[in-house]
């Protein structure tokens, strides 16, 4: 199995003029992946700026990727991961063909198996509070062992350790980490708390 993804920062609404400061705070806090949703202001500009400035320890990706054209543009901007709210097989295949890592959104076992058949090995459980920790555990017993699952939607400092203990390969953290207008130092403080929780959970696994 590929290296587990770990924590993914979801910066929905971030602007190009603030991406480097916020991205730096996340990288310093130990986040291994940063997602810039495509419904943010000038998202490809933000992806390009952050990808050019990020070390090899942090991968930059595009979120809310809905079309193959989005995949192509995201790759050109420097994205290495492709995150979607749904499990579009064309988007998954386009990402895999280009050597990118897709994270299709799934909410049922049927969607999960279809995403895996299309080439995905990382599944975004979305919304994760609908699937639940018990649901993820049940899926893990039937999906291929090389498939990792990442809860997204409602994951925060209060339940992150539970998801990790249940076998999540990572988690997407959105509004509990960043909201439009948040300063970089505030985001960094939240990020450090989350990476500490995740590291502790990994040690206790």
WOUR-V505906 format. One record per run of one state. SS is the DSSP state (a for helix, b for strand, c for the rest). FROM is the first residue (numbers start at 0). TO is the last residue. If there is no record, write none. Layout:
ss,from,to
SS,FROM,TO
SS,FROM,TO
This chain:
ss,from,to
c,0,4
b,5,9
c,10,17
a,18,28
c,29,31
b,32,36
c,37,41
a,42,52
c,53,57
b,58,62
c,63,66
a,67,76
c,77,79
b,80,82
c,83,87
a,88,96
c,97,99
b,100,105
c,106,107
a,108,116
c,117,120
b,121,124
c,125,126
a,127,139
c,140,146
b,147,151
c,152,158
a,159,164
c,165,168
b,169,172
c,173,182
a,183,203
c,204,204
